[in-house]
Amino acid sequence: MNIEIERKFLVKNLNYKSESFEKKCIKQGYLNSNKNRTVRIRVSDDTGFITIKGKSNKNGTSRFEWEKEISATEAEELLLLCEPTIIEKTRYLIKVGYHTFEVDEFAGDNSGLVVAEIELNTEDEVFEKPDWLSKEVTGDLKYYNSSISKLPFINW
């Protein structure tokens, strides 16, 4: 069993772009977006993935995660079966100290929303916070990708 530990933040400026060492185009949808479990289909550049995530713990930092690589063709076909809305975003990877932040810049109906995530080894792990980080939104269901697929940022 794999437990994902991550914290999530809003982003206050575009400085992360110049610090980024990699950029990926991502398209994803949900076959199931139940609050107790999600089944996500993702195409990242030319690679497909199916991911199952469990319910988050009380403070929203930890949850079960299982992921398997599939072909991009299979993922594209499965996206056709997903619940509305398909999420499109650009992910920037930024090394800060000993950690890597993933900053997602959303497009389409979620345009204007920019969220940074950091994966940790323990819930209380100390990490360096870059100047472009803003308010922490860890555990706020409104910012989960499965939530913004149902209620896009444009409708907030």
DRENDO-1510 file (C-alpha; in Angstrom, 1 decimal, always signed):
<recs>
REC; n; res; u; v; w
REC; 1; MET; +0.0; +0.0; +0.0 .
REC; 2; ASN; +1.3; +3.4; -1.0 .
REC; 3; ILE; +0.4; +6.5; +1.2 .
REC; 4; GLU; +0.8; +9.8; -0.5 .
REC; 5; ILE; +1.6; +12.7; +1.8 .
REC; 6; GLU; +1.3; +16.1; +0.3 .
REC; 7; ARG; +0.6; +19.7; +1.1 .
REC; 8; LYS; -1.1; +22.2; -1.3 .
REC; 9; PHE; -0.8; +26.0; -1.7 .
REC; 10; LEU; -2.1; +28.8; -3.8 .
REC; 11; VAL; +0.5; +30.7; -5.8 .
REC; 12; LYS; +0.8; +34.5; -5.6 .
REC; 13; ASN; +3.1; +35.3; -8.6 .
REC; 14; LEU; +4.7; +33.9; -11.7 .
REC; 15; ASN; +8.2; +33.6; -10.3 .
REC; 16; TYR; +8.0; +29.8; -10.3 .
REC; 17; LYS; +8.1; +29.8; -14.2 .
REC; 18; SER; +11.7; +31.1; -14.3 .
REC; 19; GLU; +12.7; +28.6; -11.6 .
REC; 20; SER; +11.1; +25.6; -13.4 .
REC; 21; PHE; +13.4; +22.8; -14.7 .
REC; 22; GLU; +10.6; +20.9; -16.5 .
REC; 23; LYS; +7.1; +21.6; -17.9 .
REC; 24; LYS; +4.4; +19.0; -18.8 .
REC; 25; CYS; +1.1; +19.3; -20.5 .
REC; 26; ILE; -1.5; +17.3; -18.7 .
REC; 27; LYS; -5.1; +16.3; -19.5 .
REC; 28; GLN; -7.1; +14.3; -16.9 .
REC; 29; GLY; -10.6; +13.1; -16.1 .
REC; 30; TYR; -12.3; +11.1; -13.5 .
REC; 31; LEU; -14.1; +7.8; -14.0 .
REC; 32; ASN; -15.2; +8.1; -10.4 .
REC; 33; SER; -14.9; +11.2; -8.2 .
REC; 34; ASN; -16.6; +9.9; -5.0 .
REC; 35; LYS; -15.2; +11.6; -1.9 .
REC; 36; ASN; -14.1; +8.3; -0.5 .
REC; 37; ARG; -12.2; +7.2; -3.7 .
REC; 38; THR; -11.3; +8.6; -7.0 .
REC; 39; VAL; -10.3; +6.9; -10.2 .
REC; 40; ARG; -8.4; +9.2; -12.4 .
REC; 41; ILE; -7.2; +8.9; -16.0 .
REC; 42; ARG; -4.3; +11.1; -17.1 .
REC; 43; VAL; -2.3; +11.8; -20.2 .
REC; 44; SER; +1.0; +13.6; -19.5 .
REC; 45; ASP; +2.7; +14.4; -22.7 .
REC; 46; ASP; +2.9; +11.0; -24.4 .
REC; 47; THR; +2.2; +8.8; -21.4 .
REC; 48; GLY; -1.0; +7.6; -19.9 .
REC; 49; PHE; -1.8; +6.7; -16.3 .
REC; 50; ILE; -4.7; +5.3; -14.3 .
REC; 51; THR; -4.7; +6.3; -10.6 .
REC; 52; ILE; -6.8; +5.3; -7.7 .
REC; 53; LYS; -6.8; +7.6; -4.6 .
REC; 54; GLY; -8.5; +6.9; -1.3 .
REC; 55; LYS; -10.1; +9.3; +1.2 .
REC; 56; SER; -7.8; +11.8; +2.8 .
REC; 57; ASN; -7.0; +11.7; +6.5 .
REC; 58; LYS; -8.6; +14.3; +8.9 .
REC; 59; ASN; -6.2; +17.2; +8.0 .
REC; 60; GLY; -6.0; +16.3; +4.3 .
REC; 61; THR; -2.3; +15.6; +4.1 .
REC; 62; SER; -2.3; +11.8; +3.6 .
REC; 63; ARG; -4.2; +9.2; +1.5 .
REC; 64; PHE; -3.8; +5.9; -0.2 .
REC; 65; GLU; -2.6; +6.2; -3.8 .
REC; 66; TRP; -2.1; +3.5; -6.5 .
REC; 67; GLU; -1.0; +4.4; -10.0 .
REC; 68; LYS; -0.2; +2.3; -13.1 .
REC; 69; GLU; +1.2; +3.5; -16.5 .
REC; 70; ILE; -1.0; +2.7; -19.5 .
REC; 71; SER; -0.5; +3.7; -23.1 .
REC; 72; ALA; -1.5; +7.3; -24.1 .
REC; 73; THR; -4.0; +5.7; -26.6 .
REC; 74; GLU; -5.7; +3.7; -23.9 .
REC; 75; ALA; -5.8; +6.8; -21.6 .
REC; 76; GLU; -7.3; +9.0; -24.4 .
REC; 77; GLU; -10.0; +6.3; -25.0 .
REC; 78; LEU; -10.8; +6.2; -21.2 .
REC; 79; LEU; -11.0; +10.0; -21.1 .
REC; 80; LEU; -14.1; +9.6; -23.3 .
REC; 81; LEU; -15.8; +7.7; -20.5 .
REC; 82; CYS; -14.9; +10.2; -17.8 .
REC; 83; GLU; -17.3; +12.5; -15.8 .
REC; 84; PRO; -17.5; +16.1; -17.0 .
REC; 85; THR; -15.2; +18.2; -17.1 .
REC; 86; ILE; -11.8; +17.1; -18.4 .
REC; 87; ILE; -9.1; +19.1; -16.7 .
REC; 88; GLU; -6.3; +20.6; -18.8 .
REC; 89; LYS; -3.2; +22.1; -17.1 .
REC; 90; THR; +0.5; +22.8; -17.5 .
REC; 91; ARG; +2.6; +21.4; -14.7 .
REC; 92; TYR; +5.9; +23.1; -13.8 .
REC; 93; LEU; +8.5; +21.3; -11.7 .
REC; 94; ILE; +10.6; +23.4; -9.4 .
REC; 95; LYS; +13.4; +22.2; -7.1 .
REC; 96; VAL; +13.4; +24.1; -3.8 .
REC; 97; GLY; +15.9; +22.9; -1.3 .
REC; 98; TYR; +15.6; +19.1; -1.0 .
REC; 99; HIS; +12.1; +19.0; -2.4 .
REC; 100; THR; +10.4; +19.4; -5.8 .
REC; 101; PHE; +7.2; +21.5; -6.0 .
REC; 102; GLU; +4.7; +20.8; -8.7 .
REC; 103; VAL; +2.9; +23.9; -9.8 .
REC; 104; ASP; -0.3; +23.4; -11.8 .
REC; 105; GLU; -1.5; +26.3; -14.0 .
REC; 106; PHE; -5.0; +25.4; -15.1 .
REC; 107; ALA; -6.6; +26.1; -18.5 .
REC; 108; GLY; -10.1; +26.2; -19.9 .
REC; 109; ASP; -12.9; +26.6; -17.3 .
REC; 110; ASN; -10.2; +26.5; -14.5 .
REC; 111; SER; -8.1; +29.2; -16.1 .
REC; 112; GLY; -6.7; +31.6; -13.5 .
REC; 113; LEU; -6.2; +28.9; -10.9 .
REC; 114; VAL; -2.6; +28.1; -10.0 .
REC; 115; VAL; -1.9; +25.6; -7.3 .
REC; 116; ALA; +1.5; +24.3; -5.9 .
REC; 117; GLU; +1.9; +20.8; -4.3 .
REC; 118; ILE; +4.8; +19.3; -2.5 .
REC; 119; GLU; +5.1; +15.6; -1.6 .
REC; 120; LEU; +6.6; +14.8; +1.7 .
REC; 121; ASN; +8.0; +11.7; +3.5 .
REC; 122; THR; +6.2; +12.5; +6.8 .
REC; 123; GLU; +3.3; +14.8; +7.7 .
REC; 124; ASP; +5.5; +17.0; +9.9 .
REC; 125; GLU; +8.5; +17.2; +7.5 .
REC; 126; VAL; +10.1; +20.6; +7.3 .
REC; 127; PHE; +10.5; +22.1; +3.9 .
REC; 128; GLU; +11.7; +25.4; +2.4 .
REC; 129; LYS; +8.9; +27.7; +1.2 .
REC; 130; PRO; +9.6; +29.7; -1.9 .
REC; 131; ASP; +8.5; +33.4; -2.1 .
REC; 132; TRP; +5.8; +32.6; -4.7 .
REC; 133; LEU; +3.8; +30.4; -2.3 .
REC; 134; SER; +0.6; +31.9; -0.9 .
REC; 135; LYS; -2.2; +30.5; +1.3 .
REC; 136; GLU; -2.1; +26.8; +2.3 .
REC; 137; VAL; -5.2; +25.0; +1.0 .
REC; 138; THR; -4.2; +21.4; +2.1 .
REC; 139; GLY; -7.4; +19.5; +2.9 .
REC; 140; ASP; -9.7; +22.1; +1.3 .
REC; 141; LEU; -11.8; +19.8; -1.0 .
REC; 142; LYS; -12.6; +22.8; -3.2 .
REC; 143; TYR; -9.0; +22.7; -4.6 .
REC; 144; TYR; -8.9; +19.0; -5.3 .
REC; 145; ASN; -8.8; +18.2; -9.0 .
REC; 146; SER; -11.8; +15.9; -8.7 .
REC; 147; SER; -13.7; +18.9; -7.3 .
REC; 148; ILE; -12.7; +21.4; -9.9 .
REC; 149; SER; -13.7; +18.9; -12.6 .
REC; 150; LYS; -17.3; +19.2; -11.2 .
REC; 151; LEU; -17.3; +22.8; -10.2 .
REC; 152; PRO; -14.7; +24.7; -12.3 .
REC; 153; PHE; -12.9; +27.8; -11.0 .
REC; 154; ILE; -14.9; +30.0; -13.5 .
REC; 155; ASN; -18.0; +29.3; -11.5 .
REC; 156; TRP; -16.6; +30.2; -8.0 .
</recs>
